[in-house]
Amino acid sequence: MTRTEQLAPPTPGVIASLSVRPWVDRIGDQGFAPMLITHPTPRRDADTAAAIGQRMLSVARALGAKPPHATLPNVGARVAVHNGVVLVRLDGSEHVLTMRAGRWAQVIVELGQVLLAVGLDPLSPGACGADVDEYIECSGKSGRLYFAIAEVAESPRHVQATP
């Protein structure tokens, strides 16, 4: 059994503590909508690098995300938009990750998919764009950023949480 198979699903507290950064990007004339999911910087003594890494591995596993050297998985319809709120289903949890997204929510409905990126290392919720870019570059090179493509469902009931 591998380390990720031994991980419990993310707890409601972990899900509520996650930082989410959405944006729209382009490669050539093709648009895509990444969603970077990270753990905030440590706030308690129990927030060691190892503990945060394990929490984020459980999030990556619950989203079906894989390391950058793996084939990019399509994890199906696990994202939906309801009244401007983006809902993301995590396998094994009855809770969903939510965030208010404004225009980004409209964009993902139009595109029909989201690039989920889960960082295993903490990142300050107040990090500026240059810090986020550096985080993505360093985490990607070190294999500490996991990815998946998620489809945007037509309705929130299609992404209901699964205990």
NUGUPA-236060 format. One line per 4 residues: for each residue y, x, z of C-alpha. Coordinates in steps of 0.2 Angstrom, whole numbers, plus 5000, padded with zeros to 4 digits. Each point is the difference from the previous one (the first is absolute). Layout:
N
Y/X/Z ~ ... .
This chain:
163
5000/5000/5000 ~ 5017/5007/4995 ~ 5016/5000/5011 ~ 5007/4985/4991 .
4985/4990/5002 ~ 5001/5002/5019 ~ 5018/4993/5001 ~ 5003/4983/5007 .
5012/4989/4990 ~ 5019/5002/5005 ~ 5005/4991/5015 ~ 5014/4987/5000 .
5011/5013/5009 ~ 4997/5013/4987 ~ 5004/4988/4986 ~ 5016/4994/5008 .
5005/5018/5003 ~ 4999/5006/4982 ~ 5015/5005/4989 ~ 5000/4994/4983 .
5011/5007/4986 ~ 5000/4991/4983 ~ 5008/5005/4984 ~ 4999/4998/4981 .
4997/5015/4989 ~ 4996/5004/4982 ~ 4989/5011/4990 ~ 5007/4999/4982 .
5003/4982/4996 ~ 4987/4994/5013 ~ 5006/4993/5017 ~ 4990/5001/5016 .
5003/4995/5018 ~ 4994/5012/5013 ~ 4999/4995/5019 ~ 5000/5015/5011 .
4992/4996/5017 ~ 5002/5012/5014 ~ 4999/5001/5019 ~ 5016/5003/5009 .
5004/5017/5009 ~ 4991/5001/5017 ~ 5008/4990/5014 ~ 4986/5002/5013 .
4989/5014/5007 ~ 4985/4992/4992 ~ 5008/5001/4983 ~ 4993/5017/4996 .
4998/5006/4982 ~ 4981/4997/5001 ~ 5002/4982/5007 ~ 5013/4996/4987 .
4989/5007/4986 ~ 4985/4989/5006 ~ 5011/4984/5001 ~ 5006/5003/4982 .
4983/5004/4994 ~ 4995/4983/5007 ~ 5014/4992/4990 ~ 4996/5009/4984 .
4982/4995/5002 ~ 5005/4981/5003 ~ 5010/5001/4984 ~ 4987/5008/4990 .
5011/5015/4997 ~ 4992/5017/4995 ~ 5006/5018/5000 ~ 5010/5006/4985 .
4985/5010/4992 ~ 4990/4984/4999 ~ 5001/4987/4986 ~ 5014/4988/5004 .
4991/4984/5006 ~ 5006/4983/4996 ~ 4998/4990/5016 ~ 5002/4983/4993 .
5012/4986/5005 ~ 5006/5005/5018 ~ 5019/4999/4998 ~ 5010/4983/4999 .
5018/4995/5001 ~ 5005/4985/5010 ~ 5018/4995/5003 ~ 5006/5018/4997 .
4987/5007/5012 ~ 4987/5012/4993 ~ 4983/4998/5008 ~ 4986/5013/4999 .
4982/4997/5005 ~ 4991/5013/5010 ~ 4981/4999/4999 ~ 4992/4996/5017 .
5015/4993/5008 ~ 5006/4983/5003 ~ 5018/5006/4999 ~ 5010/5005/4985 .
5014/5013/4997 ~ 5016/4991/4996 ~ 5017/5005/4994 ~ 5016/4992/4994 .
5003/5007/4982 ~ 5014/4991/4991 ~ 5001/5006/4982 ~ 4984/5011/5002 .
4990/4984/5003 ~ 5006/4992/4984 ~ 4996/5017/4990 ~ 4982/5001/5007 .
4997/4981/4995 ~ 5006/5005/4982 ~ 4989/5016/4999 ~ 4985/4992/5008 .
4995/5015/5010 ~ 5005/5013/5013 ~ 4996/5018/5003 ~ 4995/5001/5018 .
5003/5018/5007 ~ 4994/5003/5018 ~ 5007/5016/5009 ~ 4989/5007/5013 .
5014/5009/5009 ~ 5015/4993/5009 ~ 5017/4997/4991 ~ 5016/4995/5009 .
5005/4982/4996 ~ 5017/5006/4997 ~ 4995/5014/4988 ~ 5012/5002/4985 .
4994/5000/4982 ~ 4999/5019/4998 ~ 4989/5000/5016 ~ 4989/4986/4993 .
4998/5010/4984 ~ 4996/5016/5009 ~ 4987/4990/5011 ~ 4992/4993/4984 .
4999/5017/4991 ~ 4993/5009/5016 ~ 4988/4986/5005 ~ 4993/4998/4982 .
4997/5019/4998 ~ 4991/5001/5017 ~ 4989/4985/4997 ~ 5009/4990/5014 .
5006/4986/4989 ~ 4987/4986/4994 ~ 5003/4988/4986 ~ 4994/4984/4993 .
5006/4987/4987 ~ 5001/4982/5007 ~ 5002/4985/4990 ~ 5014/4987/5005 .
4991/4983/5003 ~ 5008/4984/4994 ~ 5000/4993/5017 ~ 4999/5007/5018 .
4984/4990/5003 ~ 4991/5012/4988 ~ 5004/5015/5011 ~ 4995/4992/5017 .
4995/5012/5013 ~ 4981/5003/5002 ~ 4994/5003/5018 .
